[in-house]
Structure formats: C-alpha cells, structure tokens
Amino acid sequence: MFSLWALFTGLALLMLGNGLQGTLLGVRASLSGFETQVTGAVMACYYVGFLLGSWVTPRLIRRVGPIRVFAAFASLVSFAPLAHALFVQPLVWALVRMLAGACMVGVFIVAESWLNGEASNANRGRLLSLYIIVCQVSLAGGQYLLGIADPMGFELFVLVSALCSLAAVPIALSRRSAPRFEESATIGFGVLFRRIPLTLVGVLLVSLSYGSFYAMGPVYAINIGLDRSQIATFMAAAIMGSVILQWPLGLLSDRGDRRRLIALLCALVTAVALWLALIPAQSSMLMFVLMFLYGGLSFPLYSLFLALAGDYLRPEEMVAACSKILLVNGIGSALGPLMVAWLMESVATVAYVLFLALVHAVVGLIVLRNMYKVRDLVIGQQAHYAPATPQSSIVATEMAGRVAAEA
C-alpha cells in the first residue's frame, strides 16, 4: 500500500507542476507579445508530442526497460520549463512543448503501468477513480501557484521544474519491481467506424474543446482583463467541476440510453458557453460558477463516449479500441487550439467561448441524429461507466475500457 501512496504522491506533484506550466505559458506568451495564432500553435505542440510519445514510449520500454525510460523522461520534463524561461522564442517554445508532451506521456505510461499492476477485477474501478481524482485535483491546485510570483520572471518556471523533479523521488524510492507493460491487440479504424462511429466522431469533436480549454483558456482570461488569481480560479473552477460531477453523471448514464444524457449535456454546455459570451468580465463570481458548470458538464463527455463504445464492443475489442480512441482524442486536442486561436485573432476574443458553444451544439445534433437512426440498447446489455480523462496515457485508458466492458 505504501508503494501506491508513493505513486500517487509523485503523480500529485507532477500534476501540480503540469497544471501550473500550462497556464503559465499561456499567460507569459500573451504578456511577451506572442500573436494569438502563434500561441495556439505553440500550445498545440504539446498534444502533438503527446501523440508521438504514445507511439515511441512502448518501443523504448522494450529496448531499455521502464525504469530507465521513466528516469530519462522525468529529467526531460523537469528540463522543459527551464528552457521556456531561458529562450522566450515561439519556435523554441514549440519544440520544447512538443518534447514536454512526449515525455509527459512517457512518464504517465510507466506510472500507470505500475498502477495497473496493482489492479484486479475487484479493485480496478476504485484505483482508477482515485487516480483520476488525485490527478485532477492536483491539476486544479497547480493553477493557484500562478499567483505566487510574476509570470514575467524566472521563479515560476523554476518552481515547475522543481515540482517535476520532486515528483520522481517518491516513485523512484518505492520498493517496487519494474512494471509490466503489455501492448494490446489492435483493431482497424474501418472496423471501429462501422461499429462505434458515434464514439469516434464524438471524441474528435469534444477533444477540440478540451484542447482549446487548456491551451487557450489562460489567453482568453488575460485578454478579457482577469488578474492572476482570477485566471487561476477561471481554470480551476472548470477542472473541479469535472471532479465533482463526473461520478453522478456516470451513474446516471448507466440507468438508460446514455445518448440521451450526452445530448442533454451538450445542450446545457452550449447554453453555459453562450452565457459566458454575454456576461462582462467584471461579473467574476458568475463567470467562475459558469466555468464550474462548463467543466462539470463538458469534461465527463469523454468518459461517456468511452462507455458508449463499450455498449457496442466485446471486452477484448474494447481494450483494443482504446488506442484508436486515444489517437482520435490527441488529434482533436491538437487541432482545437489552432482553430480557436485563428478565430480569436480573426474575429474577436469572445470567439473562444462561441467556439466551445458551437462544438457542443454540433455534438448534440449528431447524437440526436444517431438516436433517431439507431435503436437504443436494452439496459442489461450496456457497459458500465468508468472515469477517464483525455490527459491519461493508453494504460489508464485501457483500464477504463476494461472497467466499462467487464463490469
């Protein structure tokens, strides 16, 4: 049990640093005069790196082993914020951000493999839930570190580096053998698109908004005049909304055709985003409440679409499909910041929340069309909801897939 707490402590420190770094870079880019489209491209590189790392890491693990991969990637994750502070240039930031994304997913793969090694059919769901809560709460907490120093200075970048370095200590010192990493069988996109087209399209569109929120949310917040503490709350409110509302929504989705709940959530998120577009920045308390609702109603959609895939796939197919679902999520997360940054610069800053509203409206309409054309399942035939986050690697995503398919 101590080894699990060491793992969770390390992950908490890592997500504190990662949460601060994402928001810090958006704020620093704006203060340093980066054009909005340039900032969007720089921030999108993290998700490009995440995709590359998902492909490279398993091959590195087979060649040199998980312990060496973890040590190397943890060191590079710690190096990245220092490089950002030393070289405030868009091209350098883009390359370093891509490196950080690749290394972060590598660290996640090894850490989640340790977690998966402790999981059984009896406790997999509980461990996965605890993992999601620790990561998301730490991610939200990292936002508030933005206020302890000037984003134009060096101190916050050093703090990110220190947190990422410290994160490796409890994991490295725990008395654990090297985790086993097993690559699952694959399944073709053609087969998946015939079997679960709604999940693939839904994940692609929802990830557009997810990537846009984390990459461009701080840029939007600073452009509408929020100060550092308000920017932190703007981001943290949405993250905590997802932590608090994810399980109630998941349990509700297991009681009927989950497409109805997805369509309802999309309608509510669209309304919330449009409301955000209408209120003045001075109404900060109302804005934070709306962001809590936005995150609480929008972010669980990824898990709901994952559970929806489990409704139509056998358990072994579900595990194999997770890698493709994660790939679709990564593509959408990379495209989202590029699209919303172009809209913010070409139209107006308010295009950020209008884009979020449009994405969810389109998802809702697609789900309604699917409900009209495809019959719903008998409740006993459904998979079960399992918590998941697009920031997780293939290991945690497959754990969620097993929970959904085998529960």
C-alpha positions as CSV (number, residue, x, y, z in Angstrom):
1,M,0.0,0.0,0.0
2,F,2.9,2.4,0.7
3,S,4.1,1.9,-2.8
4,L,0.7,3.0,-4.1
5,W,0.8,6.2,-2.0
6,A,4.3,6.9,-3.2
7,L,3.0,6.6,-6.7
8,F,0.0,8.9,-6.0
9,T,2.3,11.4,-4.2
10,G,4.6,11.5,-7.2
11,L,1.7,11.9,-9.6
12,A,0.2,14.7,-7.5
13,L,3.5,16.7,-7.6
14,L,3.8,16.1,-11.3
15,M,0.3,17.3,-12.0
16,L,0.8,20.4,-9.8
17,G,3.7,21.3,-12.0
18,N,2.0,20.4,-15.2
19,G,-1.1,22.4,-14.2
20,L,1.0,25.5,-13.4
21,Q,3.1,25.2,-16.5
22,G,0.2,25.1,-19.0
23,T,-1.4,28.2,-17.6
24,L,1.9,30.0,-17.1
25,L,2.9,29.5,-20.7
26,G,-0.4,30.9,-22.0
27,V,-0.1,33.9,-19.7
28,R,3.6,34.5,-20.4
29,A,3.1,34.2,-24.2
30,S,0.4,36.9,-24.1
31,L,2.5,39.2,-21.9
32,S,5.5,38.7,-24.1
33,G,3.6,39.8,-27.2
34,F,3.1,36.5,-29.0
35,E,0.3,36.7,-31.6
36,T,-2.7,34.7,-30.6
37,Q,-2.3,32.3,-33.6
38,V,1.3,31.8,-32.7
39,T,0.4,31.0,-29.1
40,G,-2.2,28.5,-30.3
41,A,0.4,26.7,-32.5
42,V,2.9,26.6,-29.6
43,M,0.3,25.2,-27.2
44,A,-0.9,22.7,-29.7
45,C,2.6,21.2,-30.0
46,Y,2.1,19.6,-26.5
47,Y,-0.6,17.4,-27.9
48,V,1.5,16.6,-31.0
49,G,4.2,15.5,-28.6
50,F,1.7,13.5,-26.6
51,L,0.8,11.5,-29.7
52,L,4.4,11.0,-30.7
53,G,5.3,9.9,-27.2
54,S,2.4,7.4,-27.1
55,W,4.0,5.8,-30.2
56,V,7.7,6.0,-29.1
57,T,7.5,5.1,-25.4
58,P,6.4,1.4,-25.8
59,R,9.3,0.9,-28.2
60,L,11.8,2.5,-25.8
61,I,10.4,0.4,-22.9
62,R,11.1,-2.8,-24.9
63,R,14.7,-1.7,-25.7
64,V,15.9,-0.2,-22.4
65,G,13.2,-1.1,-19.8
66,P,10.6,1.1,-18.0
67,I,12.9,2.3,-15.1
68,R,15.4,3.9,-17.5
69,V,12.6,5.4,-19.6
70,F,10.9,6.8,-16.5
71,A,14.2,8.4,-15.3
72,A,15.1,9.9,-18.7
73,F,11.6,11.3,-19.4
74,A,11.2,12.7,-15.8
75,S,14.5,14.5,-16.3
76,L,13.4,16.0,-19.6
77,V,10.0,17.0,-18.2
78,S,12.0,18.9,-15.5
79,F,14.3,20.5,-18.1
80,A,11.4,21.8,-20.3
81,P,10.2,24.8,-18.1
82,L,13.8,26.0,-17.7
83,A,14.2,26.0,-21.4
84,H,11.0,28.0,-21.7
85,A,12.3,30.6,-19.3
86,L,15.7,30.9,-20.9
87,F,14.6,31.1,-24.6
88,V,11.3,33.1,-24.9
89,Q,11.0,32.5,-28.7
90,P,8.0,30.9,-30.3
91,L,9.9,28.3,-32.3
92,V,11.9,27.2,-29.3
93,W,8.8,27.1,-27.2
94,A,7.0,24.9,-29.8
95,L,9.9,22.4,-29.9
96,V,10.2,22.3,-26.1
97,R,6.4,22.0,-25.7
98,M,6.4,19.0,-28.1
99,L,9.2,17.4,-26.2
100,A,7.3,18.0,-22.9
101,G,4.2,16.3,-24.3
102,A,6.2,13.3,-25.5
103,C,8.0,12.9,-22.2
104,M,4.9,13.5,-20.1
105,V,3.0,10.7,-21.8
106,G,6.1,8.5,-21.3
107,V,6.0,9.2,-17.6
108,F,2.3,8.5,-17.5
109,I,2.7,5.2,-19.3
110,V,5.3,3.9,-16.8
111,A,3.4,5.3,-13.7
112,E,0.1,3.9,-14.9
113,S,1.7,0.6,-15.7
114,W,2.7,0.4,-12.0
115,L,-0.9,1.3,-11.1
116,N,-2.3,-1.3,-13.5
117,G,0.0,-3.9,-11.9
118,E,-1.8,-3.4,-8.6
119,A,-5.2,-3.6,-10.1
120,S,-7.5,-6.6,-10.2
121,N,-11.1,-7.1,-11.4
122,A,-12.3,-6.3,-7.9
123,N,-10.4,-3.0,-7.3
124,R,-9.6,-1.7,-10.8
125,G,-12.5,0.7,-10.8
126,R,-11.6,2.1,-7.3
127,L,-7.9,2.5,-8.2
128,L,-8.8,4.3,-11.5
129,S,-11.2,6.6,-9.7
130,L,-8.6,7.5,-7.1
131,Y,-6.0,8.1,-9.8
132,I,-8.4,10.4,-11.7
133,I,-9.2,12.4,-8.5
134,V,-5.6,12.8,-7.5
135,C,-4.5,14.0,-10.9
136,Q,-7.4,16.3,-11.5
137,V,-7.4,17.9,-8.0
138,S,-3.6,18.4,-8.3
139,L,-4.1,19.9,-11.8
140,A,-6.6,22.4,-10.3
141,G,-4.3,23.2,-7.4
142,G,-1.4,23.9,-9.7
143,Q,-3.4,26.8,-11.2
144,Y,-3.2,28.8,-7.9
145,L,0.6,28.6,-7.9
146,L,0.4,31.2,-10.7
147,G,-0.1,33.9,-8.1
148,I,3.0,33.4,-6.0
149,A,5.4,35.2,-8.4
150,D,5.5,37.4,-11.5
151,P,4.9,35.3,-14.8
152,M,7.4,37.6,-16.5
153,G,10.1,36.4,-14.1
154,F,12.1,33.2,-13.8
155,E,10.7,32.0,-10.4
156,L,7.6,30.2,-11.6
157,F,9.5,28.3,-14.3
158,V,12.0,27.1,-11.6
159,L,9.0,26.1,-9.4
160,V,7.6,23.9,-12.2
161,S,11.0,22.3,-12.7
162,A,11.3,21.6,-9.0
163,L,7.9,20.1,-8.7
164,C,8.5,17.8,-11.7
165,S,11.9,16.8,-10.3
166,L,10.4,16.1,-6.8
167,A,7.7,14.0,-8.4
168,A,10.2,11.4,-9.4
169,V,11.6,10.9,-5.9
170,P,8.8,9.0,-4.1
171,I,8.2,6.8,-7.2
172,A,11.9,6.0,-7.7
173,L,12.4,5.3,-3.9
174,S,9.4,3.0,-3.6
175,R,10.2,-0.7,-3.2
176,R,8.7,-1.9,-6.4
177,S,9.8,-4.1,-9.2
178,A,9.7,-2.8,-12.8
179,P,6.2,-2.5,-14.1
180,R,5.0,-4.9,-16.8
181,F,3.9,-3.2,-19.9
182,E,1.9,-5.3,-22.3
183,E,0.8,-3.9,-25.7
184,S,-2.8,-4.9,-26.5
185,A,-4.0,-6.2,-29.8
186,T,-5.1,-3.6,-32.3
187,I,-8.3,-3.1,-34.3
188,G,-8.6,-1.2,-37.5
189,F,-10.3,2.2,-37.9
190,G,-12.6,0.9,-40.6
191,V,-14.0,-1.7,-38.2
192,L,-14.4,0.8,-35.4
193,F,-16.1,3.3,-37.7
194,R,-18.6,0.7,-38.6
195,R,-19.2,-0.4,-35.0
196,I,-18.8,2.8,-33.0
197,P,-19.0,5.8,-35.3
198,L,-20.7,8.0,-32.7
199,T,-17.8,7.5,-30.2
200,L,-15.1,8.3,-32.8
201,V,-16.9,11.5,-34.0
202,G,-17.9,12.5,-30.5
203,V,-14.4,12.1,-29.1
204,L,-12.9,14.0,-32.0
205,L,-15.2,17.0,-31.5
206,V,-15.2,17.0,-27.7
207,S,-11.4,16.9,-27.8
208,L,-11.4,20.1,-29.9
209,S,-13.0,21.9,-26.9
210,Y,-10.8,20.1,-24.4
211,G,-7.6,21.0,-26.1
212,S,-8.8,24.6,-26.6
213,F,-9.7,25.0,-22.9
214,Y,-6.3,24.0,-21.6
215,A,-4.2,25.7,-24.3
216,M,-6.1,28.9,-24.9
217,G,-8.2,29.3,-21.7
218,P,-5.5,31.4,-20.0
219,V,-5.0,33.5,-23.1
220,Y,-8.8,34.2,-23.2
221,A,-8.8,35.0,-19.5
222,I,-5.9,37.5,-19.7
223,N,-7.4,39.1,-22.8
224,I,-10.7,39.9,-21.0
225,G,-8.8,41.6,-18.2
226,L,-8.7,38.9,-15.4
227,D,-5.8,39.2,-13.0
228,R,-3.6,36.2,-12.0
229,S,-5.7,35.0,-9.1
230,Q,-8.8,35.2,-11.3
231,I,-7.1,33.4,-14.1
232,A,-6.3,30.6,-11.7
233,T,-9.9,30.4,-10.5
234,F,-11.2,30.5,-14.0
235,M,-9.2,27.4,-14.9
236,A,-9.5,25.6,-11.6
237,A,-13.3,26.0,-11.4
238,A,-13.8,24.0,-14.6
239,I,-11.4,21.3,-13.5
240,M,-13.1,20.9,-10.1
241,G,-16.5,20.9,-11.8
242,S,-15.4,17.8,-13.7
243,V,-14.1,16.1,-10.5
244,I,-17.3,16.7,-8.6
245,L,-19.9,16.0,-11.3
246,Q,-18.2,13.1,-13.2
247,W,-19.4,10.2,-11.0
248,P,-23.0,11.4,-10.5
249,L,-23.3,11.8,-14.3
250,G,-21.7,8.4,-14.9
251,L,-24.1,6.7,-12.6
252,L,-27.0,8.4,-14.2
253,S,-25.8,7.3,-17.7
254,D,-25.8,3.7,-16.6
255,R,-29.6,3.9,-16.0
256,G,-30.7,4.3,-19.5
257,D,-29.7,5.2,-23.1
258,R,-26.6,7.2,-22.3
259,R,-27.0,9.1,-25.7
260,R,-29.9,11.0,-24.1
261,L,-27.7,12.2,-21.3
262,I,-24.9,13.1,-23.8
263,A,-27.4,15.2,-25.9
264,L,-28.7,16.9,-22.8
265,L,-25.2,17.7,-21.5
266,C,-24.3,19.1,-24.9
267,A,-27.3,21.4,-24.9
268,L,-26.5,22.6,-21.3
269,V,-22.9,23.2,-22.1
270,T,-23.9,25.2,-25.2
271,A,-26.1,27.4,-23.1
272,V,-23.4,27.9,-20.5
273,A,-20.8,28.9,-23.1
274,L,-23.2,31.3,-24.7
275,W,-24.0,32.8,-21.3
276,L,-20.2,33.2,-20.8
277,A,-20.1,35.2,-24.0
278,L,-22.7,37.6,-22.8
279,I,-21.5,38.5,-19.3
280,P,-19.0,41.2,-18.6
281,A,-15.6,40.3,-17.2
282,Q,-16.4,42.3,-14.1
283,S,-19.0,39.6,-13.1
284,S,-16.2,37.3,-12.0
285,M,-18.2,35.3,-9.5
286,L,-20.9,34.4,-12.0
287,M,-18.1,33.6,-14.5
288,F,-16.5,31.2,-12.1
289,V,-19.8,29.5,-11.4
290,L,-20.4,29.1,-15.1
291,M,-16.9,27.7,-15.6
292,F,-17.6,25.2,-12.9
293,L,-20.7,24.1,-14.7
294,Y,-18.9,24.1,-18.0
295,G,-16.2,21.8,-16.8
296,G,-18.6,19.6,-14.8
297,L,-20.9,19.1,-17.8
298,S,-18.4,19.0,-20.6
299,F,-15.3,17.1,-19.4
300,P,-17.2,13.9,-18.5
301,L,-18.3,13.6,-22.1
302,Y,-15.0,11.9,-22.9
303,S,-15.8,9.1,-20.4
304,L,-19.4,8.9,-21.6
305,F,-18.3,8.3,-25.2
306,L,-15.8,5.7,-23.9
307,A,-18.6,3.9,-22.1
308,L,-20.8,4.2,-25.2
309,A,-18.1,2.4,-27.1
310,G,-18.3,-0.4,-24.5
311,D,-22.0,-0.7,-25.2
312,Y,-21.3,-2.0,-28.7
313,L,-17.9,-3.8,-28.4
314,R,-16.9,-7.0,-26.7
315,P,-14.4,-6.7,-23.8
316,E,-11.4,-7.7,-25.8
317,E,-12.4,-5.4,-28.6
318,M,-12.9,-2.5,-26.2
319,V,-9.4,-2.8,-24.9
320,A,-8.0,-2.9,-28.4
321,A,-10.1,0.1,-29.4
322,C,-8.8,2.3,-26.7
323,S,-5.5,3.1,-28.6
324,K,-7.5,4.3,-31.5
325,I,-9.9,6.4,-29.4
326,L,-6.8,8.0,-27.7
327,L,-5.3,8.8,-31.1
328,V,-8.5,10.5,-32.2
329,N,-8.5,12.4,-28.9
330,G,-5.0,13.6,-29.5
331,I,-5.7,14.8,-33.0
332,G,-8.7,16.8,-31.8
333,S,-6.8,18.2,-28.9
334,A,-4.0,19.4,-31.2
335,L,-6.4,20.9,-33.8
336,G,-8.6,22.7,-31.2
337,P,-6.0,25.4,-30.1
338,L,-5.1,26.1,-33.8
339,M,-8.8,26.6,-34.7
340,V,-9.8,28.7,-31.7
341,A,-6.6,30.8,-31.9
342,W,-7.4,31.7,-35.5
343,L,-10.9,32.6,-34.6
344,M,-9.9,34.7,-31.7
345,E,-7.4,36.7,-33.8
346,S,-9.6,36.9,-36.9
347,V,-13.0,37.7,-35.2
348,A,-12.7,38.6,-31.5
349,T,-11.6,37.3,-28.2
350,V,-15.2,36.2,-27.5
351,A,-14.9,33.7,-30.3
352,Y,-13.2,31.4,-27.7
353,V,-16.4,30.7,-25.8
354,L,-18.5,30.9,-29.0
355,F,-16.3,28.1,-30.5
356,L,-16.9,26.0,-27.4
357,A,-20.6,26.5,-27.7
358,L,-20.6,25.6,-31.4
359,V,-18.6,22.4,-30.8
360,H,-21.0,21.1,-28.2
361,A,-24.0,22.1,-30.3
362,V,-22.7,20.1,-33.2
363,V,-22.0,17.1,-31.0
364,G,-25.5,17.3,-29.5
365,L,-27.1,17.4,-33.0
366,I,-25.0,14.4,-34.2
367,V,-26.1,12.4,-31.1
368,L,-29.8,13.3,-31.7
369,R,-29.5,12.1,-35.3
370,N,-27.9,8.9,-34.1
371,M,-30.7,8.3,-31.6
372,Y,-33.2,8.7,-34.5
373,K,-31.4,6.2,-36.7
374,V,-30.0,3.6,-34.3
375,R,-32.1,1.8,-31.7
376,D,-31.1,2.0,-28.1
377,L,-29.8,-1.0,-26.1
378,V,-31.6,-3.0,-23.5
379,I,-30.3,-1.7,-20.2
380,G,-28.8,-5.1,-19.2
381,Q,-26.7,-5.1,-22.4
382,Q,-25.0,-1.9,-21.6
383,A,-21.4,-1.4,-20.4
384,H,-20.8,0.4,-17.2
385,Y,-19.4,3.9,-16.9
386,A,-15.7,4.3,-15.9
387,P,-13.9,7.5,-15.1
388,A,-11.4,8.6,-17.7
389,T,-9.5,11.8,-18.7
390,P,-8.0,12.7,-22.1
391,Q,-4.8,13.5,-20.3
392,S,-4.2,9.9,-19.4
393,S,-2.0,7.5,-21.4
394,I,-3.1,4.4,-23.2
395,V,-2.6,2.3,-20.0
396,A,-5.2,4.2,-17.9
397,T,-7.5,4.5,-21.0
398,E,-7.4,0.7,-21.4
399,M,-8.0,0.3,-17.6
400,A,-11.2,2.4,-18.1
401,G,-12.1,0.3,-21.1
402,R,-11.8,-2.9,-19.0
403,V,-13.9,-1.5,-16.2
404,A,-16.6,-0.3,-18.7
405,A,-16.6,-3.6,-20.7
406,E,-16.3,-6.1,-17.8
407,A,-18.3,-4.5,-15.0
